[in-house]
Amino acid sequence: MALGFTIPQAASYNATGSDIQVIPDNVMVRQSVPSVLIAKFGDGYEQRSANGINSIQESYSVSFATRQKSEIDDIIDFLDSKKGVTSFNFTVPDTNGTNNETTVKVVCQEYSTEFVNSNFYSCSATLRRVYES
């Protein structure tokens, strides 16, 4: 699997007849925020503990700059179809893995479109990692 995500051929808006592999631009930002429970004591001491099994909240900022209008339309239609609720697979770089990439489940609750001109659009999105079966 290449980096990015796949728009399945079964999607009603995918008229290509085959899966579409969507690869983000080279600059992708992963933000990690540990979820920590902290107990503070009056004398300045504190205890810290990871909050839950999957205690690191991750998000990925991706962009798809100056691409054909039809490609951006497909990406936006795909994200619209998920409604910010339904997760999908997103493949990211992983320097610790044997194949240098790993697939995580994400939801997209924030994305925008930039209308560069009549033939080329750009899109940016924030994908939030979720833990589910």
C-alpha positions in Angstrom: 0.0 0.0 0.0 1.2 3.5 -0.8 1.0 6.4 1.6 -2.4 8.0 1.7 -5.9 6.5 1.4 -8.0 4.7 -1.2 -11.3 5.8 -2.7 -13.1 2.6 -3.5 -14.5 1.9 -6.9 -17.9 1.2 -5.3 -18.3 4.8 -4.2 -21.2 6.3 -6.1 -19.2 9.4 -7.1 -16.2 7.4 -8.4 -16.8 7.1 -12.1 -13.3 5.7 -13.0 -14.4 2.0 -12.5 -11.3 1.3 -10.3 -10.0 2.3 -6.9 -8.4 5.7 -6.7 -5.2 5.9 -4.6 -5.0 9.4 -3.0 -1.4 10.4 -2.0 -1.0 13.6 0.0 1.8 16.1 -0.7 5.3 15.5 0.6 4.8 17.7 3.6 2.6 15.9 6.0 2.5 16.9 9.7 1.8 14.3 12.5 0.9 15.9 15.8 1.0 13.7 18.9 -0.5 14.8 22.3 -0.1 12.4 25.2 -3.2 12.1 27.4 -1.9 12.2 31.0 -3.7 12.1 34.4 -1.9 14.4 36.8 -2.3 14.5 40.6 -0.7 17.6 42.1 0.2 17.8 45.8 0.5 21.0 47.9 4.2 20.7 48.4 4.9 21.0 44.6 5.2 17.3 43.9 3.0 15.6 41.2 2.3 12.1 40.0 1.6 11.4 36.3 0.0 8.4 34.6 -1.0 7.6 31.0 -4.7 8.0 30.6 -6.0 4.7 29.1 -4.5 2.1 26.8 -4.2 4.3 23.7 -3.0 7.4 25.5 -1.4 9.3 22.6 -3.8 11.4 20.6 -2.6 11.7 17.0 -3.7 13.9 14.1 -2.3 14.3 10.6 -2.4 17.5 8.6 -2.3 16.7 4.9 -2.6 18.8 1.8 -3.3 18.1 -1.9 -2.0 21.2 -3.6 -2.8 22.4 -7.2 -4.4 19.3 -8.5 -6.9 18.6 -11.3 -10.4 19.8 -10.3 -11.7 16.3 -10.8 -9.2 14.8 -8.3 -10.0 17.4 -5.6 -13.7 16.8 -6.3 -13.2 13.1 -5.7 -11.3 13.7 -2.4 -14.0 16.2 -1.2 -16.8 13.8 -2.1 -15.0 11.0 -0.3 -14.6 13.1 2.9 -18.2 14.3 2.6 -19.4 10.7 2.4 -17.7 9.9 5.7 -19.5 12.9 7.4 -16.7 13.2 10.0 -18.1 10.0 11.7 -17.1 7.0 9.6 -13.4 6.0 9.9 -11.2 5.0 7.0 -7.7 3.6 6.6 -4.8 6.0 6.2 -1.3 4.8 5.5 1.5 6.8 7.1 5.3 6.6 7.1 6.7 4.3 9.9 10.5 4.2 10.3 10.2 1.5 12.9 8.2 -1.0 10.8 9.6 -3.6 8.4 8.0 -2.0 5.4 8.4 1.6 6.5 4.7 2.4 6.6 1.7 1.6 8.8 -2.0 1.9 8.4 -4.1 3.6 11.0 -7.9 4.3 11.3 -8.8 8.0 11.0 -11.8 10.3 10.8 -11.8 13.7 9.1 -13.9 16.3 10.8 -12.2 19.3 9.2 -11.2 20.0 5.6 -11.1 22.9 3.2 -10.9 23.6 -0.5 -9.0 26.3 -2.3 -10.2 27.2 -5.8 -6.9 28.1 -7.5 -8.5 28.5 -11.0 -11.1 26.8 -13.1 -8.9 23.7 -13.8 -6.9 23.3 -10.6 -8.0 23.2 -6.9 -6.2 22.5 -3.6 -7.5 20.8 -0.5 -6.2 20.5 3.1 -7.5 18.2 5.8 -6.9 17.2 9.4 -7.2 13.5 10.0 -7.6 12.4 13.6 -6.5 8.8 14.6 -9.2 6.7 16.2 -9.0 3.3 17.9 -11.7 0.9 17.0 -12.1 -2.6 15.7 
